[in-house]
Every structure is written in structure tokens, then in C-alpha cells.
Amino acid sequence: MAANNNKQLETLLKYEQDKEQQAANTLRNAEDDYQQNLIRLESVSEYRLEYMSRLSQRSANGLDSATYNHYHAFINKLDYASEQVKIAMHQAKALVEQSRQVWLKQRQKVQAVEMLTEQRRRALAISAQRKEQNMFDEIATQQFIRRKIS
């Protein structure tokens, strides 16, 4: 019965560790997605600055209205793209926090099962030591009785 309980705890521990690994992978993926969005936002911002610099240079030399409208429309598209990336970035950050909470809860479950497993292992070891001691005591008692009788 005790060995069966210990086996059940080991199975539960393995199950919870697998769930923790899945949660860690989900967290890692969410963090990667967030980092990619940060890089995208930085790229769009840099490209916008570069494009604004080009507009400024071209304006200094004279610029017709069609070209100006083209530049202005493209800058608006870059602004829109920047806003979309910011939205995605905020969503990714929220997912990171949610995934972190799920992982932390799962980690706590694993630690609790590990503690129970360790307590059970110690209890079984103590029980085995007591049985062994009782056996040695019984042998010593029987030897003492035989010597007394002889």
C-alpha cells in the first residue's frame, strides 16, 4: 500500500512537471513574441525617421505637391503600422504576464508535490529503519534467550 501511494505521488509529480514544462514553453514563446514586437516597433520608428529626413531634404530642394502628398501618405501608413505594432506589443506583454502567472502557479504545484514526495520517501525510510531495528532487536532477544537457556 505504501509503495503504491509513493508510485502515485511519483506519477503525479511527473504529470505536474510536464505541465510546468508546457507552461514554461508558453511563457518563453510569449516573451519571444513580445521581443519581436519591440524590434518591429523600433524598425518602423527608424524607417519613419529616415523617411521624414528624406522628405526634409527633398523639401529643401523644392517639392511638387504630388510628391509631397506621396511622402505624407506613406508617413501616415508608417504611423498606422506603428500603432498596430504597439497594440500587438501590448497584447503580447499581457500574454507574457498571464503566462508568467500560469507558470508560477504550476511551479508551486510542482514544489508542493515534490515536498509531499520527499516527506513520503522519508516516512518510508523511517518505517524501513524501524522494521530493520525491530528485526535486529528480535534476533538479539532470541540470541539472549538461547544463551540463557544453554
Secondary structure, DSSP 8 states (H G I E B T S, - for coil): -HHHHHHHHHHHHHHHHHHHHHHHHHHHHHHHHHHHHHHHHHHHHHHHHHHHHHHHHHHHT---HHHHHHHHHHHHHHHHHHHHHHHHHHHHHHHHHHHHHHHHHHHHHHHHHHHHHHHHHHHHHHHHHHHHHHHHHHHHHHHHHHHHH-
